[in-house]
Amino acid sequence: MFFSVFFLVNVFSYTIYDLQLAVGKREQQEVLKILNSIDYDALQIDFKCEVILAYTDLYFWGHGDVKRYQDLAKKYVDALLETNYWKVYYAAALVYGHYVQKNYFLALIYYKKVFDFAKKAVEYGQDQYLAHLLYGILHLETPFGDLNVAKDHLLKALQLNKNHIYTYVELGKYYEKVHDCKRAKEMYEKALKLNGLEIWSYINEEAKREASERLLEVERKCTSG
């Protein structure tokens, strides 16, 4: 009885939010502490996806044996791909997308997988802003994208969540690309006013830095135009 209770406490002592918060602050030691303390096989699918996202994030911005983290992320996500759940495909798009971001030569091998996974994330997660945001970003910022598709999904992401700072930054970039200085400026100014969720703390700061830089450039363009 004691062992059973101890096992349950050990497995469930950390929550999804704990992991998201550690990842969001880019605290590698805390992320690893959480990952090493949980029993992956005992987790619900949502939590499994967060574990996968944590490992692939460590691969992207962490230090040490990051290849091992990515190997685990790929192993776990590949095993879940038959599950018709939006976050599985969202995680898969990021796992394979991080390969490309680390090595652009892999774009020719993985870009179709990344787009297909992101599209499935949207199909299974019509009400999930992260799925729309990711799909919109892929279409906005890669050579294989479609600007009209990017606009539709970025606006949908904004409709679903008006407090995610990076959505405004990406929309600002979209409006810059279509030469709408006024709307681009509005997006960047809105990004700078928001606080954003704590689980996105590092990305929030990064987004605000980018918004500030882009706003100066847009103001210069608008004035010179």
C-alpha positions in Angstrom: 0.0 0.0 0.0 2.8 2.4 0.9 4.6 1.6 -2.3 1.5 2.2 -4.4 0.9 5.6 -2.7 4.5 6.6 -3.1 4.5 5.6 -6.7 1.4 7.7 -7.5 2.8 10.7 -5.7 6.1 10.4 -7.6 4.4 10.0 -11.0 2.0 12.9 -10.5 3.9 15.3 -8.3 4.6 17.5 -11.4 1.8 18.9 -13.5 1.7 19.9 -17.2 1.9 23.5 -16.1 5.1 22.9 -14.1 6.7 21.5 -17.2 5.4 24.3 -19.4 6.6 26.9 -17.0 10.1 25.5 -16.8 10.3 25.2 -20.6 8.8 28.7 -21.0 11.5 30.2 -18.8 14.2 28.0 -20.5 15.4 26.6 -17.2 17.1 23.5 -18.5 18.0 22.0 -15.1 14.4 22.3 -13.9 13.0 20.9 -17.1 15.3 17.9 -16.8 14.5 17.4 -13.2 10.8 17.2 -14.1 11.4 14.9 -17.1 13.6 12.6 -15.1 11.0 12.3 -12.3 8.0 11.2 -14.3 6.9 7.9 -15.8 6.2 8.7 -19.4 4.2 5.5 -20.1 1.8 6.4 -17.2 1.0 9.8 -18.6 -2.1 10.9 -20.4 -1.6 11.9 -24.1 -1.7 15.7 -23.4 1.1 15.3 -20.9 3.1 13.0 -23.3 2.9 15.7 -25.9 4.3 18.3 -23.5 7.2 15.9 -22.7 7.9 15.6 -26.4 7.8 19.4 -26.8 10.1 19.8 -23.8 12.7 17.4 -25.3 12.7 19.0 -28.7 12.9 22.4 -27.1 16.0 21.3 -25.2 17.4 20.1 -28.5 16.8 23.5 -30.0 17.9 25.9 -27.2 19.5 23.6 -24.6 23.1 22.5 -24.0 24.9 19.3 -23.4 23.8 16.1 -25.1 21.0 17.8 -27.1 21.0 15.0 -29.7 19.8 12.5 -27.1 16.9 14.8 -26.2 15.9 15.1 -29.9 16.2 11.3 -30.4 13.8 10.8 -27.5 11.4 13.4 -28.8 11.4 11.8 -32.3 11.0 8.3 -30.8 8.0 9.3 -28.6 6.2 11.4 -31.3 6.7 8.8 -34.0 5.0 6.2 -31.7 2.0 8.5 -31.3 1.4 9.4 -35.0 -1.5 7.1 -35.5 -3.4 9.0 -32.7 -5.8 11.4 -34.3 -5.1 14.2 -31.8 -4.1 17.7 -32.7 -1.3 18.1 -30.2 0.5 14.9 -31.5 0.8 16.4 -35.0 1.6 19.9 -33.6 4.5 18.3 -31.6 5.6 16.2 -34.7 5.7 19.4 -36.8 8.0 21.1 -34.2 10.2 18.0 -33.8 10.8 17.7 -37.5 10.9 21.5 -37.9 13.7 21.7 -35.4 15.8 19.4 -37.5 15.4 21.9 -40.3 16.2 24.9 -38.2 19.4 23.3 -37.0 20.4 22.2 -40.5 18.8 23.9 -43.4 20.0 21.2 -45.8 17.4 18.9 -44.2 14.6 21.2 -45.5 14.4 19.2 -48.7 13.9 16.0 -46.7 11.6 17.1 -44.0 9.7 20.2 -45.2 6.7 18.2 -46.6 6.5 16.2 -43.3 6.5 19.4 -41.3 3.7 21.0 -43.4 1.7 17.8 -43.4 1.9 17.4 -39.6 1.0 21.1 -39.1 -1.9 20.8 -41.5 -3.2 17.7 -39.6 -2.8 19.6 -36.3 -5.2 22.2 -37.7 -7.6 19.6 -39.0 -7.9 17.9 -35.6 -7.6 21.1 -33.6 -9.8 23.6 -35.3 -10.3 25.4 -32.0 -6.6 25.3 -31.0 -4.8 28.6 -31.5 -1.3 27.0 -31.4 -2.2 24.8 -34.3 -3.3 27.7 -36.4 -0.4 29.9 -35.3 2.2 27.2 -36.3 0.6 26.6 -39.7 0.4 30.3 -40.3 4.0 30.8 -39.4 5.1 28.0 -41.7 3.3 29.6 -44.6 4.6 33.0 -43.8 8.2 32.4 -43.1 9.3 29.5 -45.4 9.9 29.4 -49.2 7.2 26.7 -49.5 4.4 28.8 -48.0 1.3 30.7 -49.3 0.7 34.2 -47.9 -3.0 34.0 -48.2 -3.0 30.8 -46.1 -0.7 32.4 -43.6 -3.1 35.3 -43.2 -6.1 33.1 -42.7 -4.5 31.0 -40.0 -2.8 33.8 -38.2 -6.0 35.7 -38.0 -7.8 32.5 -36.7 -5.1 32.1 -34.1 -5.7 35.7 -33.0 -9.4 35.1 -32.9 -8.9 32.1 -30.6 -6.4 33.8 -28.3 -5.9 37.5 -28.2 -3.2 37.4 -25.5 -0.4 35.5 -27.3 2.2 38.1 -28.1 3.9 36.3 -30.9 0.7 36.1 -32.9 0.7 39.9 -33.2 4.4 39.8 -34.2 3.7 37.3 -37.0 0.7 39.3 -38.2 2.9 42.4 -38.3 5.4 40.5 -40.5 2.5 39.5 -42.8 1.3 43.0 -43.2 4.8 44.2 -43.9 5.1 41.6 -46.7 1.9 42.9 -48.3 3.1 46.5 -47.8 0.4 47.6 -45.3 2.5 49.7 -43.0 -0.5 50.9 -40.9 -1.7 47.4 -40.0 1.8 46.2 -39.4 2.4 49.1 -37.0 -0.8 48.3 -35.2 0.2 44.7 -34.7 3.7 45.6 -33.3 2.3 48.2 -31.0 -0.3 45.7 -29.6 2.5 43.1 -29.0 4.4 45.6 -27.0 1.4 46.4 -24.8 0.5 42.8 -23.8 1.9 40.9 -20.9 1.3 37.4 -22.2 1.2 34.1 -20.2 4.0 33.2 -17.8 4.5 29.9 -19.6 5.7 31.8 -22.6 7.9 34.2 -20.6 11.1 33.8 -22.7 9.2 33.9 -26.0 7.3 36.9 -24.8 10.5 38.8 -24.2 11.9 37.7 -27.5 8.7 38.7 -29.3 8.7 42.1 -27.8 12.3 42.7 -28.8 11.4 41.7 -32.3 8.3 43.9 -32.3 10.2 46.9 -31.1 12.8 46.4 -33.8 10.2 45.9 -36.6 8.2 48.9 -35.4 11.1 51.2 -35.9 11.6 49.8 -39.4 7.9 50.1 -40.2 7.8 53.7 -39.0 10.8 54.5 -41.1 9.1 52.9 -44.2 5.8 54.7 -43.6 7.6 58.0 -43.2 9.7 57.5 -46.3 6.7 56.3 -48.2 
